[in-house]
Amino acid sequence: MKTAITEMFGIEHPIIQGGMHYVGFAEMAAAVSNAGGLGIITGLTQKTPADLANEIAKCRDMTDKPFGVNITFLPTLNPPDYPAIVKAVIDGGVKVVETAGRNPSEVLPYLKDAGIKVIHKCTSVRHSLKAQDIGCDAVSVDGFECGGHPGEDDIPNMILLPRAADELDIPFVSSGGQADGRSLVASLAMGAQGMNMGTRFIATKEAPVHENVKQAIVAASELDTRLVMRPLRNTERVLTNDAVERLLEKEKALGADLKFEDIIEEVAGVYPRIMMNGEMDAGAWSCGMVAGLIYDIPTCKELIDRIMVEADQIINERLAGFVKGTVSA
């Protein structure tokens, strides 16, 4: 399948693995890229820019296919060394960067001068238009269903994707709620040029996370995520557990008086304990509603091949049948 996204990034299938904290290591990125998608290393999971440089080199040893690096710009008083992170990406010969968080305009000239394609993650049409205006090559349009930070507008992809198609001139991919061939075909129908999957890729054999995490996703339904930190306007969709329910009780009790310090135990520094050690009640971790569509733990190649076969069947058989009048249901 050829789309503007496959052509832009030099990949076989229009499927991108989202940058995920303590998931987007070289093993994950290489597995997705080797399967024909675009794997993504998560930059801020690496402790230092030097560590990121090593992870990029490790990934290059594991695949000769294109892969990218996620750089998330955090609203913090003590920001990471972004210039050094960007330098590690450029020096490592990476050709695709997924940016997220704040406006990436400060680093965009350096990335563009190095010939790097930039896809920015957005949760609204207005942010997507801003990304287009500052020179991003593509955007990842993140619907309210997504795991992680869905923004504060609460617009699901059935509305958000067609709105993006109406407004944008640059290509975009769908993100949030994407799991299978049906997701891909629906995204293409609504104007996207591909899809970005996060939670679905955690439940794969190559995902470098504890087995408890994968099993928790498989066991979860679409009803098992919660929205936390809404009072702080830093909403995050996470999988429910004891720590998350405790956090929500704090939010309810404190109301407008809630401060980040009140919930720091449930949200700060918990990812290594969860993703690496499998302590499933250690705190809040990002998970999309798409968990309700995840029933197994395939390899990345099995998953991507399955998605593409299903998408082909939907387009060429089921939908074509409607047009020809040969499908009755």
Backbone torsions as a table, in degrees:
resi	resn	phi	psi	omega
1	MET	NA	127.9	178.6
2	LYS	-109.9	130.2	174.1
3	THR	-137.2	175.7	177.1
4	ALA	-60.3	-30.0	-179.4
5	ILE	-75.3	-42.7	178.1
6	THR	-63.7	-37.6	179.9
7	GLU	-70.4	-41.5	-178.4
8	MET	-63.9	-42.0	-174.0
9	PHE	-99.8	-3.7	178.2
10	GLY	68.2	39.6	-178.0
11	ILE	-115.7	161.9	-176.6
12	GLU	-80.5	-41.9	-175.6
13	HIS	-119.5	145.9	-177.3
14	PRO	-81.7	57.5	-176.6
15	ILE	-130.3	124.6	-178.8
16	ILE	-116.3	138.4	173.1
17	GLN	-90.1	120.5	-178.6
18	GLY	-67.0	154.1	175.0
19	GLY	-73.5	120.4	-176.2
20	MET	-128.6	134.9	-176.4
21	HIS	-63.5	129.1	-180.0
22	TYR	58.1	23.6	171.4
23	VAL	-126.2	-40.6	-175.3
24	GLY	-77.7	62.1	173.6
25	PHE	-91.6	176.1	-178.1
26	ALA	-57.6	-39.1	-178.1
27	GLU	-60.0	-42.2	-179.3
28	MET	-68.5	-50.2	-177.9
29	ALA	-60.6	-44.6	-178.3
30	ALA	-64.8	-39.4	-179.1
31	ALA	-63.2	-42.4	179.9
32	VAL	-68.0	-44.8	-179.6
33	SER	-64.5	-41.7	178.3
34	ASN	-63.5	-25.1	178.9
35	ALA	-86.2	1.3	176.1
36	GLY	103.0	-3.5	176.1
37	GLY	-95.2	-163.1	176.6
38	LEU	-115.3	107.3	176.8
39	GLY	-78.8	151.9	-176.3
40	ILE	-132.0	124.4	170.5
41	ILE	-84.0	135.6	179.0
42	THR	-88.6	109.8	-172.9
43	GLY	-59.5	-45.4	-173.0
44	LEU	-78.0	-7.4	172.3
45	THR	-69.7	-29.9	177.7
46	GLN	-75.1	136.1	-172.1
47	LYS	-68.3	-32.3	-178.5
48	THR	-139.2	161.1	174.0
49	PRO	-57.5	-33.7	177.6
50	ALA	-64.8	-39.8	176.1
51	ASP	-63.2	-39.4	178.1
52	LEU	-63.2	-42.6	178.2
53	ALA	-58.6	-41.9	178.7
54	ASN	-65.7	-38.4	-179.9
55	GLU	-67.3	-38.7	176.7
56	ILE	-62.7	-45.0	178.8
57	ALA	-62.9	-39.4	178.2
58	LYS	-62.2	-44.1	179.9
59	CYS	-64.4	-38.8	179.8
60	ARG	-64.0	-31.4	176.3
61	ASP	-71.5	-21.2	-175.1
62	MET	-97.3	-14.1	179.8
63	THR	-152.2	146.6	171.8
64	ASP	-104.5	10.5	179.4
65	LYS	-93.9	162.1	177.4
66	PRO	-62.2	142.4	171.0
67	PHE	-144.7	164.7	-177.3
68	GLY	-126.1	178.7	176.3
69	VAL	-129.0	133.6	173.5
70	ASN	-88.1	129.1	172.6
71	ILE	-121.0	111.7	179.8
72	THR	-100.6	126.8	-178.3
73	PHE	-95.6	109.0	-173.3
74	LEU	-89.4	141.4	173.3
75	PRO	-81.2	85.6	-174.3
76	THR	-139.2	153.5	178.2
77	LEU	-72.7	-23.7	-180.0
78	ASN	-122.1	76.2	-174.7
79	PRO	-69.4	155.1	173.1
80	PRO	-61.3	168.2	179.9
81	ASP	-80.2	78.2	-174.8
82	TYR	-61.4	-40.8	177.2
83	PRO	-57.5	-40.4	179.5
84	ALA	-70.6	-34.5	176.9
85	ILE	-64.7	-46.0	178.8
86	VAL	-61.8	-40.9	178.7
87	LYS	-62.1	-41.5	178.9
88	ALA	-62.2	-38.5	178.9
89	VAL	-66.3	-46.4	-179.3
90	ILE	-65.5	-47.9	-179.0
91	ASP	-64.0	-27.3	179.9
92	GLY	-80.6	-1.6	177.6
93	GLY	74.6	18.1	178.6
94	VAL	-67.9	137.6	-175.9
95	LYS	-109.5	-4.4	178.2
96	VAL	-136.4	133.2	174.6
97	VAL	-126.4	130.1	171.5
98	GLU	-98.0	117.9	176.5
99	THR	-102.4	153.4	-179.0
100	ALA	-153.1	166.7	179.8
101	GLY	84.7	-130.7	-177.9
102	ARG	-68.2	167.4	176.0
103	ASN	-54.9	126.8	-176.6
104	PRO	-89.7	16.9	-172.0
105	SER	-58.3	-30.0	-177.6
106	GLU	-66.3	-31.9	-177.2
107	VAL	-102.1	-11.5	-174.7
108	LEU	-56.7	-43.9	-179.5
109	PRO	-58.6	-38.3	-179.5
110	TYR	-67.6	-41.1	179.4
111	LEU	-66.8	-44.5	-178.0
112	LYS	-66.0	-39.8	179.1
113	ASP	-63.1	-26.5	179.1
114	ALA	-87.9	4.2	178.7
115	GLY	77.2	21.6	-177.6
116	ILE	-90.4	132.9	174.1
117	LYS	-82.7	135.7	-175.5
118	VAL	-117.6	125.1	173.8
119	ILE	-116.7	122.3	-175.0
120	HIS	-104.3	135.2	-179.7
121	LYS	-84.7	127.0	-176.2
122	CYS	-131.8	147.9	178.3
123	THR	-110.0	9.3	-179.6
124	SER	-153.6	161.4	177.0
125	VAL	-66.8	-40.2	-177.6
126	ARG	-63.8	-38.2	177.2
127	HIS	-70.3	-34.5	176.9
128	SER	-63.6	-42.3	178.3
129	LEU	-64.7	-37.3	176.7
130	LYS	-64.6	-41.8	177.7
131	ALA	-61.2	-40.2	176.7
132	GLN	-63.2	-44.3	-176.7
133	ASP	-63.2	-35.6	-177.2
134	ILE	-84.9	-5.2	173.2
135	GLY	110.5	11.1	175.1
136	CYS	-64.5	146.4	-176.7
137	ASP	-80.4	-28.2	-178.4
138	ALA	-157.9	167.8	174.8
139	VAL	-132.8	153.4	172.7
140	SER	-107.7	112.3	-174.0
141	VAL	-90.1	114.4	-169.2
142	ASP	-101.8	108.1	-179.5
143	GLY	-78.3	168.9	-176.5
144	PHE	-61.1	-20.9	-179.3
145	GLU	-70.3	-18.0	-166.3
146	CYS	-65.0	155.1	167.6
147	GLY	-77.9	157.9	-177.3
148	GLY	84.3	-141.9	-171.3
149	HIS	-97.9	107.2	-177.7
150	PRO	-89.8	7.8	-174.6
151	GLY	79.0	-167.7	-174.4
152	GLU	-119.3	8.4	-177.3
153	ASP	-91.9	-22.5	176.7
154	ASP	61.1	41.8	179.2
155	ILE	-101.2	119.0	-179.8
156	PRO	-77.0	165.5	-172.4
157	ASN	-67.2	-24.6	177.7
158	MET	-61.8	-23.1	176.1
159	ILE	-102.7	-43.5	-171.9
160	LEU	-65.5	-41.4	-177.4
161	LEU	-66.5	-48.6	176.4
162	PRO	-61.7	-35.5	177.3
163	ARG	-63.9	-41.0	177.1
164	ALA	-62.9	-41.7	179.0
165	ALA	-62.2	-35.6	179.2
166	ASP	-66.5	-31.1	-169.1
167	GLU	-104.9	-32.3	-170.2
168	LEU	-87.9	147.8	171.6
169	ASP	-101.6	-24.8	179.3
170	ILE	-88.7	157.9	179.9
171	PRO	-67.0	153.5	174.7
172	PHE	-140.9	157.6	174.0
173	VAL	-117.4	155.5	175.9
174	SER	-82.2	147.9	176.6
175	SER	-146.3	137.3	-176.2
176	GLY	100.8	113.7	178.4
177	GLY	83.3	12.1	-175.6
178	GLN	-96.3	129.3	-174.1
179	ALA	-144.9	-26.7	-169.0
180	ASP	-153.8	-170.6	-179.4
181	GLY	-62.3	-33.6	177.3
182	ARG	-62.4	-41.2	178.6
183	SER	-60.5	-45.8	-177.3
184	LEU	-63.9	-48.1	-178.8
185	VAL	-63.5	-41.8	178.6
186	ALA	-62.0	-41.4	179.4
187	SER	-63.2	-44.2	178.2
188	LEU	-62.4	-39.7	179.9
189	ALA	-63.2	-30.7	-177.8
190	MET	-92.7	8.2	171.8
191	GLY	110.0	-8.8	178.7
192	ALA	-72.6	160.1	178.5
193	GLN	-108.2	12.5	-179.7
194	GLY	163.3	-172.5	179.7
195	MET	-139.9	153.3	177.8
196	ASN	-111.3	128.4	179.3
197	MET	-120.6	132.8	175.3
198	GLY	-110.7	-75.2	-176.2
199	THR	-53.2	-41.4	-179.0
200	ARG	-59.4	-36.9	-178.9
201	PHE	-75.7	-20.1	175.8
202	ILE	-66.5	-35.0	-180.0
203	ALA	-89.2	58.0	173.1
204	THR	-130.2	160.7	-176.7
205	LYS	-63.6	-36.4	-177.1
206	GLU	-80.7	-15.0	-178.6
207	ALA	-56.3	122.8	-174.1
208	PRO	-81.9	55.8	179.2
209	VAL	-126.2	164.8	-179.1
210	HIS	-64.1	146.6	179.8
211	GLU	-58.3	-30.9	178.4
212	ASN	-59.1	-35.5	-179.8
213	VAL	-66.9	-45.7	-179.8
214	LYS	-62.7	-43.3	-179.2
215	GLN	-67.5	-33.4	177.8
216	ALA	-64.1	-38.7	178.6
217	ILE	-67.4	-45.0	179.7
218	VAL	-61.5	-38.6	-177.5
219	ALA	-75.4	-21.2	-173.8
220	ALA	-76.9	153.1	171.6
221	SER	-107.9	177.8	177.8
222	GLU	-66.0	-9.1	-179.1
223	LEU	-94.8	0.1	-169.1
224	ASP	-100.5	12.3	173.6
225	THR	-100.9	158.6	178.0
226	ARG	-133.0	154.7	174.4
227	LEU	-101.8	119.0	179.8
228	VAL	-115.2	161.9	178.3
229	MET	64.5	21.7	176.2
230	ARG	-61.6	-41.5	179.8
231	PRO	-62.1	-22.7	179.7
232	LEU	-92.1	2.7	-176.3
233	ARG	53.7	40.7	175.3
234	ASN	-135.0	47.4	-171.1
235	THR	-54.8	136.3	176.4
236	GLU	-135.3	133.5	175.1
237	ARG	-91.8	124.2	-174.3
238	VAL	-133.7	162.5	174.9
239	LEU	-80.5	136.5	-178.5
240	THR	-66.2	145.4	171.3
241	ASN	-162.4	-177.0	-176.0
242	ASP	-60.4	-41.5	-178.7
243	ALA	-65.9	-39.6	-179.9
244	VAL	-65.7	-43.3	178.9
245	GLU	-65.3	-35.6	176.2
246	ARG	-65.3	-40.8	178.0
247	LEU	-61.2	-44.7	-179.8
248	LEU	-63.9	-35.1	176.0
249	GLU	-64.5	-39.6	176.6
250	LYS	-62.8	-44.4	179.3
251	GLU	-59.9	-41.8	-179.7
252	LYS	-66.5	-42.6	-176.9
253	ALA	-70.4	-39.4	-174.7
254	LEU	-87.4	-24.2	176.9
255	GLY	55.8	-130.4	-177.0
256	ALA	-67.3	-13.4	-179.8
257	ASP	-86.7	-1.4	-177.2
258	LEU	-61.5	134.6	173.7
259	LYS	-125.1	157.2	-178.8
260	PHE	-56.5	-35.9	-178.6
261	GLU	-60.3	-24.7	-178.6
262	ASP	-70.6	-24.5	-175.9
263	ILE	-119.2	12.1	-174.6
264	ILE	-59.3	-32.7	-179.2
265	GLU	-62.9	-32.8	-176.4
266	GLU	-88.8	-16.1	-173.1
267	VAL	-123.6	-18.8	-173.9
268	ALA	-98.0	127.9	173.8
269	GLY	67.8	21.5	-175.1
270	VAL	-92.3	-16.3	-173.1
271	TYR	-61.3	-43.1	177.7
272	PRO	-60.4	-39.0	-179.7
273	ARG	-65.1	-38.3	-178.5
274	ILE	-79.1	-58.6	-171.7
275	MET	-70.0	-34.7	-175.2
276	MET	-98.0	-37.0	-176.4
277	ASN	-100.3	-13.4	178.2
278	GLY	75.2	24.3	178.0
279	GLU	-83.1	89.4	-167.1
280	MET	-70.9	-15.0	177.6
281	ASP	-107.6	17.7	-176.6
282	ALA	-71.4	-27.3	-177.9
283	GLY	172.3	-165.8	-176.7
284	ALA	-88.2	131.1	176.1
285	TRP	-136.8	142.7	-172.1
286	SER	-63.7	134.2	177.1
287	CYS	-157.7	135.8	-178.2
288	GLY	-89.2	162.8	175.1
289	MET	-60.7	-18.3	179.6
290	VAL	-61.3	-12.6	175.0
291	ALA	-52.4	-29.5	178.7
292	GLY	-66.9	-12.2	179.0
293	LEU	-108.9	9.4	-176.4
294	ILE	-109.8	117.2	-173.6
295	TYR	-119.2	-7.1	-175.0
296	ASP	-150.4	177.8	-178.1
297	ILE	-128.5	80.1	-179.4
298	PRO	-84.1	174.5	167.2
299	THR	-73.2	163.7	178.2
300	CYS	-62.3	-38.6	178.7
301	LYS	-66.1	-44.3	177.3
302	GLU	-59.1	-42.2	-178.5
303	LEU	-65.2	-50.4	-177.1
304	ILE	-66.9	-41.7	177.3
305	ASP	-60.3	-41.8	-179.9
306	ARG	-63.5	-42.5	179.2
307	ILE	-60.7	-45.8	-176.4
308	MET	-69.3	-37.6	176.3
309	VAL	-64.0	-45.2	-179.7
310	GLU	-64.1	-41.8	179.6
311	ALA	-62.6	-42.3	179.2
312	ASP	-62.3	-42.4	179.5
313	GLN	-64.8	-41.0	179.3
314	ILE	-63.0	-46.2	-176.8
315	ILE	-69.0	-47.8	-170.2
316	ASN	-90.5	-16.9	-179.6
317	GLU	-114.3	-65.3	-173.6
318	ARG	-65.3	-53.0	-178.2
319	LEU	-69.0	-39.5	177.8
320	ALA	-62.0	-33.8	178.2
321	GLY	-64.4	-36.6	177.0
322	PHE	-63.6	-43.3	-178.4
323	VAL	-65.1	-40.0	-178.1
324	LYS	-83.0	-8.5	-179.9
325	GLY	77.2	23.0	-178.4
326	THR	-104.4	-1.1	179.2
327	VAL	-109.1	127.0	-176.3
328	SER	-101.2	-12.6	-179.2
329	ALA	-149.8	NA	NA
